[in-house]
Amino acid sequence: MTTEADSGLDQLQARVESGVERVESLLVERTRSDDGMVTEAARHLLEAGGKRFRPLLTVLAAQFGDPEHEDVIKAGVIVELTHLATLYHDDVMDEAPRRRGAPSANSRWDNSVAILVGDFLFARASALVADLGTEAVRIQAETFARLVHGQIKETVGPKDGENLLDHYLQVVADKTGSLIAASALLGAKMSGANAEVQETLLAFGERIGVAFQLADDIIDIASESEDSGKTPGTDLREGVPTLPTLYILTSDDPAEAELKQRLSAPITDEALVAKTLAELREHSALKQARDYVLGEAEAGRALLADLPTGAARDALDALCDRVVNRIA
């Protein structure tokens, strides 16, 4: 027997799926250029797939207003174009050979092309956000500033005396949380949701965005297969600090000295990678990291109490469950 709640969820799912499909169509249109090579390069990562988490959140947030408003779809495209642009630039800075299972743009072409294509995507996002009014332009500009600040902080590293863990968490908030927060805010704003709902969804987006990113840190260690889409131990091989390893690196326990030294640089020997993964899976730092991520997810869930009840709020609550289930 179908209940009223089930019917509401089915209707919501249909609206959200339709909205995301419309975002996808407009993404294809907005990555088109008169130059065939630019079109190919601009669609390189778009066609490689991706979760489309940001436009999904935009469409979900719009359910608290008029979800059919055309500006909601434009907002979803803007945040995804911005996200894609940052990936092109990140891959150049990280010298990444692959992205989403395909050769990165800098590998497929070269660094100059990858940077310029990222700029092209930023330009397309900026042209589209201009259609949404000055307030949307301000949100996009402030978000872009945070993205750049986060990248600079990551590139330069912590200042003398700055706590490594605090520095890392701020980088994650700026590089990931800010755009996911803007995704939720723009969806709510473009749908005409009230100011209180907009503020709640902005805060929720930042919390859940940070939680999703930090969950990847745990999966890189805890996962024993590539089912997650990432080879376990990738961060160890690249010498990338993550939430679990930073708990160890900031520890004053002398018993951690050897492990701290090992984690302070890329681990290139595969046998040593396997040994380190085994140790980390049993280490209290992994539980600390899980507890932190669960805390962020629950803080996000608590914010939802300020939203109107219904299928849309239930769907956002389910996003919190998704974070928890990823690292269970």
FIPA-993570 format. One record per residue (C-alpha): residue in three letters; residue number from 1; x, z, y. Coordinates in pm, 1 decimal, decimal comma. Each point is the difference from the previous one (the first is absolute). Layout:
(atom "ALA" NUM (X Z Y)),
...
//
This chain:
(atom "MET" 1 (0,0 0,0 0,0)),
(atom "THR" 2 (140,7 -103,4 339,5)),
(atom "THR" 3 (-4,1 277,4 257,3)),
(atom "GLU" 4 (-21,5 -37,5 375,4)),
(atom "ALA" 5 (365,4 107,3 25,6)),
(atom "ASP" 6 (103,7 -265,3 -253,9)),
(atom "SER" 7 (-191,2 -263,1 193,7)),
(atom "GLY" 8 (170,5 105,4 323,1)),
(atom "LEU" 9 (343,5 -25,1 -160,1)),
(atom "ASP" 10 (-81,0 -343,6 -143,5)),
(atom "GLN" 11 (-110,6 -122,8 342,1)),
(atom "LEU" 12 (310,7 145,7 160,7)),
(atom "GLN" 13 (225,2 -164,4 -256,6)),
(atom "ALA" 14 (-166,1 -336,3 62,7)),
(atom "ARG" 15 (41,4 34,3 378,6)),
(atom "VAL" 16 (362,2 108,5 -27,4)),
(atom "GLU" 17 (91,9 -275,4 -245,8)),
(atom "SER" 18 (-165,5 -256,1 226,7)),
(atom "GLY" 19 (186,4 137,6 301,1)),
(atom "VAL" 20 (337,5 -10,0 -171,3)),
(atom "GLU" 21 (-66,9 -357,3 -118,0)),
(atom "ARG" 22 (-74,4 -100,6 358,8)),
(atom "VAL" 23 (324,2 166,3 109,8)),
(atom "GLU" 24 (187,3 -197,6 -264,7)),
(atom "SER" 25 (-149,7 -330,0 120,8)),
(atom "LEU" 26 (90,7 71,9 361,4)),
(atom "LEU" 27 (351,4 103,8 -104,9)),
(atom "VAL" 28 (52,6 -342,4 -152,5)),
(atom "GLU" 29 (-127,0 -163,4 318,7)),
(atom "ARG" 30 (212,8 213,6 230,1)),
(atom "THR" 31 (322,0 -64,6 -193,2)),
(atom "ARG" 32 (-38,6 -375,4 42,6)),
(atom "SER" 33 (244,5 -179,6 227,9)),
(atom "ASP" 34 (42,7 -361,6 107,6)),
(atom "ASP" 35 (341,6 25,3 -164,3)),
(atom "GLY" 36 (-39,5 -13,8 -377,6)),
(atom "MET" 37 (315,0 202,5 -63,0)),
(atom "VAL" 38 (-121,3 279,4 227,3)),
(atom "THR" 39 (-335,2 4,2 -180,7)),
(atom "GLU" 40 (172,4 18,4 -337,6)),
(atom "ALA" 41 (229,8 280,8 111,2)),
(atom "ALA" 42 (-277,8 191,9 175,9)),
(atom "ARG" 43 (-216,3 -10,6 -311,5)),
(atom "HIS" 44 (286,0 82,2 -234,9)),
(atom "LEU" 45 (-75,3 372,1 -26,2)),
(atom "LEU" 46 (-371,3 -48,4 58,6)),
(atom "GLU" 47 (-24,1 -210,3 -314,5)),
(atom "ALA" 48 (223,1 239,5 -195,3)),
(atom "GLY" 49 (-288,7 245,6 -3,4)),
(atom "GLY" 50 (-19,5 358,0 116,8)),
(atom "LYS" 51 (-258,2 274,7 1,7)),
(atom "ARG" 52 (-154,1 -91,2 341,3)),
(atom "PHE" 53 (-41,8 375,5 39,2)),
(atom "ARG" 54 (-0,1 -13,4 380,0)),
(atom "PRO" 55 (-282,5 -253,8 43,0)),
(atom "LEU" 56 (-190,3 175,8 -277,5)),
(atom "LEU" 57 (16,1 321,8 200,9)),
(atom "THR" 58 (-101,8 -190,6 313,9)),
(atom "VAL" 59 (-310,2 -134,2 -172,1)),
(atom "LEU" 60 (-80,7 341,4 -148,9)),
(atom "ALA" 61 (33,3 169,6 337,9)),
(atom "ALA" 62 (-237,5 -256,2 148,3)),
(atom "GLN" 63 (-277,9 125,9 -226,0)),
(atom "PHE" 64 (-59,4 281,6 249,9)),
(atom "GLY" 65 (-114,6 -255,0 257,7)),
(atom "ASP" 66 (-100,5 -364,6 -29,7)),
(atom "PRO" 67 (208,4 -123,9 -294,4)),
(atom "GLU" 68 (-109,9 -360,3 53,7)),
(atom "HIS" 69 (153,4 -27,2 346,0)),
(atom "GLU" 70 (240,5 -293,9 7,0)),
(atom "ASP" 71 (261,9 204,6 185,4)),
(atom "VAL" 72 (36,4 221,6 -308,0)),
(atom "ILE" 73 (133,6 -298,1 -193,9)),
(atom "LYS" 74 (238,5 -87,1 282,2)),
(atom "ALA" 75 (123,9 359,5 -0,2)),
(atom "GLY" 76 (66,0 -19,1 -374,1)),
(atom "VAL" 77 (202,3 -317,1 49,1)),
(atom "ILE" 78 (196,8 151,4 287,4)),
(atom "VAL" 79 (116,0 301,9 -199,2)),
(atom "GLU" 80 (92,2 -210,5 -303,2)),
(atom "LEU" 81 (191,3 -255,3 208,8)),
(atom "THR" 82 (187,2 287,1 162,6)),
(atom "HIS" 83 (77,1 151,6 -338,9)),
(atom "LEU" 84 (121,3 -333,2 -139,5)),
(atom "ALA" 85 (220,8 -54,9 304,2)),
(atom "THR" 86 (170,6 335,6 -52,4)),
(atom "LEU" 87 (71,1 -92,5 -362,6)),
(atom "TYR" 88 (189,5 -314,8 106,0)),
(atom "HIS" 89 (210,9 205,1 239,1)),
(atom "ASP" 90 (49,1 286,0 -248,1)),
(atom "ASP" 91 (127,0 -237,7 -267,4)),
(atom "VAL" 92 (262,2 -135,9 238,2)),
(atom "MET" 93 (117,0 347,9 96,8)),
(atom "ASP" 94 (3,0 117,7 -361,7)),
(atom "GLU" 95 (148,6 -327,2 -128,8)),
(atom "ALA" 96 (-278,2 7,4 -259,7)),
(atom "PRO" 97 (12,1 -287,3 -250,3)),
(atom "ARG" 98 (-362,5 33,3 -114,4)),
(atom "ARG" 99 (-335,8 108,8 133,6)),
(atom "ARG" 100 (-326,8 27,1 -196,5)),
(atom "GLY" 101 (165,4 -156,6 -303,4)),
(atom "ALA" 102 (108,1 -311,6 189,5)),
(atom "PRO" 103 (322,8 -90,2 181,2)),
(atom "SER" 104 (-2,8 154,7 347,5)),
(atom "ALA" 105 (-23,2 -236,7 296,8)),
(atom "ASN" 106 (361,0 69,8 93,6)),
(atom "SER" 107 (103,8 -101,2 -352,8)),
(atom "ARG" 108 (-230,5 -302,8 -8,8)),
(atom "TRP" 109 (118,0 -122,4 342,0)),
(atom "ASP" 110 (242,2 216,8 198,7)),
(atom "ASN" 111 (4,0 305,3 225,4)),
(atom "SER" 112 (-62,3 -195,3 319,7)),
(atom "VAL" 113 (-307,5 -171,6 -141,0)),
(atom "ALA" 114 (-134,6 327,9 -139,5)),
(atom "ILE" 115 (38,5 175,7 336,5)),
(atom "LEU" 116 (-162,1 -285,0 189,9)),
(atom "VAL" 117 (-289,7 -22,6 -245,1)),
(atom "GLY" 118 (-55,1 372,9 43,2)),
(atom "ASP" 119 (-7,7 -61,3 376,9)),
(atom "PHE" 120 (-248,6 -284,4 -53,2)),
(atom "LEU" 121 (-232,1 233,0 -191,5)),
(atom "PHE" 122 (26,5 266,3 270,2)),
(atom "ALA" 123 (-88,2 -267,2 255,8)),
(atom "ARG" 124 (-304,4 -108,0 -201,1)),
(atom "ALA" 125 (-113,4 361,3 -25,5)),
(atom "SER" 126 (46,3 45,5 376,1)),
(atom "ALA" 127 (-201,5 -312,6 80,2)),
(atom "LEU" 128 (-284,1 123,4 -217,8)),
(atom "VAL" 129 (0,3 355,6 135,7)),
(atom "ALA" 130 (-38,6 -141,7 350,6)),
(atom "ASP" 131 (-349,9 -111,9 -108,0)),
(atom "LEU" 132 (-94,6 362,4 -66,9)),
(atom "GLY" 133 (57,3 134,4 350,6)),
(atom "THR" 134 (251,9 213,0 185,9)),
(atom "GLU" 135 (-60,4 315,5 -204,3)),
(atom "ALA" 136 (84,5 -182,4 -323,8)),
(atom "VAL" 137 (309,9 -145,9 168,1)),
(atom "ARG" 138 (108,7 352,1 96,5)),
(atom "ILE" 139 (-50,1 128,0 -356,6)),
(atom "GLN" 140 (200,0 -291,9 -139,4)),
(atom "ALA" 141 (280,2 50,0 253,2)),
(atom "GLU" 142 (26,7 373,9 -63,2)),
(atom "THR" 143 (-3,3 -56,0 -375,2)),
(atom "PHE" 144 (269,6 -266,0 30,1)),
(atom "ALA" 145 (212,6 241,8 202,5)),
(atom "ARG" 146 (-30,0 260,1 -275,5)),
(atom "LEU" 147 (90,8 -257,3 -264,6)),
(atom "VAL" 148 (314,4 -90,3 193,2)),
(atom "HIS" 149 (89,5 364,5 64,6)),
(atom "GLY" 150 (-36,8 72,0 -370,3)),
(atom "GLN" 151 (225,4 -290,3 -92,0)),
(atom "ILE" 152 (260,5 106,5 254,8)),
(atom "LYS" 153 (-6,5 358,4 -127,1)),
(atom "GLU" 154 (45,7 -123,0 -356,4)),
(atom "THR" 155 (283,4 -236,9 98,6)),
(atom "VAL" 156 (191,3 245,2 217,8)),
(atom "GLY" 157 (-61,7 298,5 -225,2)),
(atom "PRO" 158 (-53,4 365,4 92,5)),
(atom "LYS" 159 (170,2 146,5 305,9)),
(atom "ASP" 160 (264,9 266,8 -37,6)),
(atom "GLY" 161 (-169,3 317,7 -112,4)),
(atom "GLU" 162 (-334,9 -168,8 -64,9)),
(atom "ASN" 163 (-165,1 98,0 -327,1)),
(atom "LEU" 164 (18,6 -293,5 -242,4)),
(atom "LEU" 165 (-345,2 64,5 -139,5)),
(atom "ASP" 166 (-165,2 29,4 341,2)),
(atom "HIS" 167 (170,0 -321,9 107,5)),
(atom "TYR" 168 (-122,4 -182,9 -309,1)),
(atom "LEU" 169 (-358,6 119,7 35,8)),
(atom "GLN" 170 (-5,6 -118,5 361,1)),
(atom "VAL" 171 (131,0 -340,6 -107,2)),
(atom "VAL" 172 (-278,3 -27,7 -258,6)),
(atom "ALA" 173 (-262,1 105,7 254,1)),
(atom "ASP" 174 (121,9 -258,0 253,1)),
(atom "LYS" 175 (72,2 -290,2 -235,3)),
(atom "THR" 176 (-300,7 38,1 -230,1)),
(atom "GLY" 177 (-246,5 259,2 124,4)),
(atom "SER" 178 (-32,5 -147,6 349,4)),
(atom "LEU" 179 (-123,4 -343,6 -108,3)),
(atom "ILE" 180 (-236,6 137,2 -263,3)),
(atom "ALA" 181 (-140,0 237,7 262,3)),
(atom "ALA" 182 (-45,4 -293,3 239,5)),
(atom "SER" 183 (-173,2 -195,3 -277,7)),
(atom "ALA" 184 (-265,6 269,3 -31,3)),
(atom "LEU" 185 (-32,2 48,9 375,7)),
(atom "LEU" 186 (-44,6 -371,0 74,3)),
(atom "GLY" 187 (-259,9 -37,6 -275,1)),
(atom "ALA" 188 (-202,4 286,7 141,5)),
(atom "LYS" 189 (42,8 -110,7 362,3)),
(atom "MET" 190 (-86,5 -364,7 -58,1)),
(atom "SER" 191 (-312,2 100,2 -193,0)),
(atom "GLY" 192 (-122,2 214,9 289,2)),
(atom "ALA" 193 (34,3 334,6 -180,0)),
(atom "ASN" 194 (-9,8 300,7 231,3)),
(atom "ALA" 195 (312,1 159,3 148,9)),
(atom "GLU" 196 (-4,3 301,3 -234,1)),
(atom "VAL" 197 (-6,4 -225,3 -305,4)),
(atom "GLN" 198 (284,1 -207,8 142,8)),
(atom "GLU" 199 (219,2 305,7 53,8)),
(atom "THR" 200 (-73,4 132,9 -348,2)),
(atom "LEU" 201 (84,0 -332,8 -163,9)),
(atom "LEU" 202 (320,1 -31,2 204,3)),
(atom "ALA" 203 (118,5 339,2 -128,2)),
(atom "PHE" 204 (-117,3 -77,7 -353,1)),
(atom "GLY" 205 (184,9 -332,8 -1,3)),
(atom "GLU" 206 (329,0 161,5 94,1)),
(atom "ARG" 207 (-33,1 269,8 -267,3)),
(atom "ILE" 208 (-98,9 -233,9 -280,9)),
(atom "GLY" 209 (258,0 -257,9 106,8)),
(atom "VAL" 210 (283,5 249,7 -18,6)),
(atom "ALA" 211 (-131,1 129,0 -334,1)),
(atom "PHE" 212 (-9,8 -350,0 -150,4)),
(atom "GLN" 213 (354,3 -76,7 112,5)),
(atom "LEU" 214 (141,2 328,7 -127,7)),
(atom "ALA" 215 (-180,9 -49,5 -330,7)),
(atom "ASP" 216 (221,8 -305,0 -50,9)),
(atom "ASP" 217 (302,9 230,5 23,8)),
(atom "ILE" 218 (-132,4 201,5 -292,4)),
(atom "ILE" 219 (-99,4 -304,8 -204,1)),
(atom "ASP" 220 (351,5 -143,6 31,9)),
(atom "ILE" 221 (126,1 304,3 -189,2)),
(atom "ALA" 222 (-291,0 107,8 -217,9)),
(atom "SER" 223 (-114,1 -339,6 -127,4)),
(atom "GLU" 224 (162,2 -105,7 -325,7)),
(atom "SER" 225 (-107,3 -364,6 20,7)),
(atom "GLU" 226 (-44,2 -280,0 252,4)),
(atom "ASP" 227 (-379,8 25,7 -17,5)),
(atom "SER" 228 (4,0 134,5 354,2)),
(atom "GLY" 229 (152,6 -329,4 119,2)),
(atom "LYS" 230 (336,8 163,9 65,8)),
(atom "THR" 231 (295,5 50,8 -231,7)),
(atom "PRO" 232 (54,3 375,4 -48,9)),
(atom "GLY" 233 (316,4 120,5 170,9)),
(atom "THR" 234 (8,4 -278,8 259,5)),
(atom "ASP" 235 (48,9 248,6 283,5)),
(atom "LEU" 236 (286,1 166,6 -188,4)),
(atom "ARG" 237 (174,4 -333,6 -52,9)),
(atom "GLU" 238 (-34,8 -84,7 368,3)),
(atom "GLY" 239 (97,0 345,0 122,4)),
(atom "VAL" 240 (-330,4 38,2 184,1)),
(atom "PRO" 241 (-92,4 362,7 76,1)),
(atom "THR" 242 (-349,7 98,4 -114,3)),
(atom "LEU" 243 (-212,9 310,8 14,2)),
(atom "PRO" 244 (111,7 144,4 -339,3)),
(atom "THR" 245 (369,1 -75,2 54,4)),
(atom "LEU" 246 (-6,3 141,3 352,2)),
(atom "TYR" 247 (-127,4 331,6 -130,3)),
(atom "ILE" 248 (320,3 11,3 -203,6)),
(atom "LEU" 249 (227,3 -136,3 272,7)),
(atom "THR" 250 (-120,2 269,7 243,4)),
(atom "SER" 251 (33,3 278,8 -256,1)),
(atom "ASP" 252 (256,2 276,6 49,6)),
(atom "ASP" 253 (19,3 71,4 -373,8)),
(atom "PRO" 254 (367,0 -38,1 -108,8)),
(atom "ALA" 255 (-119,5 -95,6 -347,8)),
(atom "GLU" 256 (-131,0 -324,6 153,0)),
(atom "ALA" 257 (341,2 -108,5 133,6)),
(atom "GLU" 258 (73,8 -265,5 -263,3)),
(atom "LEU" 259 (-351,4 -146,8 9,1)),
(atom "LYS" 260 (2,1 -0,7 381,6)),
(atom "GLN" 261 (324,8 -194,5 0,3)),
(atom "ARG" 262 (-143,7 -250,7 -246,5)),
(atom "LEU" 263 (-315,3 -47,7 207,6)),
(atom "SER" 264 (188,0 -49,2 325,0)),
(atom "ALA" 265 (97,2 -360,4 -81,7)),
(atom "PRO" 266 (-131,5 -297,4 -200,6)),
(atom "ILE" 267 (26,9 51,5 -376,3)),
(atom "THR" 268 (120,2 -326,4 -147,5)),
(atom "ASP" 269 (66,9 102,5 -360,7)),
(atom "GLU" 270 (-317,1 -48,3 -205,4)),
(atom "ALA" 271 (85,0 280,9 -239,8)),
(atom "LEU" 272 (38,8 234,2 295,6)),
(atom "VAL" 273 (-330,4 -123,8 147,8)),
(atom "ALA" 274 (-171,6 86,0 -329,4)),
(atom "LYS" 275 (169,0 340,9 -10,7)),
(atom "THR" 276 (-100,2 76,8 359,5)),
(atom "LEU" 277 (-360,8 -108,0 -57,0)),
(atom "ALA" 278 (-21,6 228,7 -302,9)),
(atom "GLU" 279 (133,8 292,7 203,8)),
(atom "LEU" 280 (-231,0 -66,2 294,4)),
(atom "ARG" 281 (-306,8 -20,6 -224,0)),
(atom "GLU" 282 (66,3 357,0 -109,6)),
(atom "HIS" 283 (110,1 125,9 341,7)),
(atom "SER" 284 (-211,1 233,0 214,9)),
(atom "ALA" 285 (50,2 -242,8 291,1)),
(atom "LEU" 286 (-238,0 -245,0 -164,0)),
(atom "LYS" 287 (-271,4 265,7 -10,3)),
(atom "GLN" 288 (73,2 89,4 362,1)),
(atom "ALA" 289 (-43,3 -363,1 94,7)),
(atom "ARG" 290 (-324,5 -27,8 -195,6)),
(atom "ASP" 291 (-133,4 312,9 166,4)),
(atom "TYR" 292 (84,3 -137,8 343,6)),
(atom "VAL" 293 (-177,2 -331,0 -67,1)),
(atom "LEU" 294 (-301,6 176,3 -145,4)),
(atom "GLY" 295 (-8,4 216,3 311,4)),
(atom "GLU" 296 (-4,3 -308,3 223,0)),
(atom "ALA" 297 (-279,9 -153,8 -207,4)),
(atom "GLU" 298 (-204,0 319,4 16,8)),
(atom "ALA" 299 (58,5 28,7 376,5)),
(atom "GLY" 300 (-135,9 -352,9 31,4)),
(atom "ARG" 301 (-298,2 87,6 -217,7)),
(atom "ALA" 302 (-79,4 303,4 214,8)),
(atom "LEU" 303 (-26,9 -223,8 307,7)),
(atom "LEU" 304 (-279,9 -196,7 -165,8)),
(atom "ALA" 305 (-235,4 298,1 38,1)),
(atom "ASP" 306 (-40,1 -106,0 364,6)),
(atom "LEU" 307 (-136,2 -343,6 -98,4)),
(atom "PRO" 308 (-364,0 -83,0 -72,5)),
(atom "THR" 309 (-87,8 39,1 -367,1)),
(atom "GLY" 310 (-58,1 -310,6 -208,3)),
(atom "ALA" 311 (165,9 -265,7 -210,9)),
(atom "ALA" 312 (270,0 -79,9 256,9)),
(atom "ARG" 313 (118,2 361,0 18,5)),
(atom "ASP" 314 (-9,2 19,7 -380,5)),
(atom "ALA" 315 (219,9 -311,6 -18,3)),
(atom "LEU" 316 (256,8 155,4 233,4)),
(atom "ASP" 317 (-7,3 314,8 -210,1)),
(atom "ALA" 318 (73,7 -219,1 -303,0)),
(atom "LEU" 319 (312,6 -127,1 179,6)),
(atom "CYS" 320 (125,6 357,9 -0,6)),
(atom "ASP" 321 (-66,6 15,0 -374,8)),
(atom "ARG" 322 (195,7 -323,3 -39,0)),
(atom "VAL" 323 (307,3 161,9 154,8)),
(atom "VAL" 324 (-33,4 299,2 -230,1)),
(atom "ASN" 325 (-47,7 -216,9 -308,4)),
(atom "ARG" 326 (304,6 -213,9 79,3)),
(atom "ILE" 327 (232,7 298,2 -37,8)),
(atom "ALA" 328 (-191,5 207,2 -254,2)),
//
